[in-house]
Amino acid sequence: MVADTGTEAQRLSWSRTALMARLARTGTAAHVPTAEEAARELSQQEKDAPTLITDGRWPRQLAGNPATIRDQIEQMTKATGAEEVMVQDVIADPEARAHSRALLAQALGVTPDTTDSA
């Protein structure tokens, strides 16, 4: 997730974390929870899960401001030799999702695909 600030990106990442927790608990999830729903459902430990590479350990998801995420993706592609990157976001709010995609595209210097796959 990419947002204007790392704190906002972390908050947006809670939707994915809560979705995965729901799937683990029940085996199904009817919808992607909003960040507000996720905030109510997740423990503090789940909310504080790493979203950046720390001590060489890769997180389950990346979340941060545009420059931070660009640097993280560059670090990961360099380490793996990857020439392409596929980004999947799980953000319930369509406007926040579009903004996140635009910020990432701008940070990476690419033209975003404007079709919404959600």
HELIX and SHEET records of a PDB file:
HELIX    1   1 GLY A    6  THR A   26  1                                  21    
HELIX    2   2 ALA A   35  GLU A   41  1                                   7    
HELIX    3   3 GLN A   44  LYS A   47  1                                   4    
HELIX    4   4 PRO A   66  THR A   80  1                                  15    
HELIX    5   5 PRO A   94  LEU A  108  1                                  15    
END                                                                             
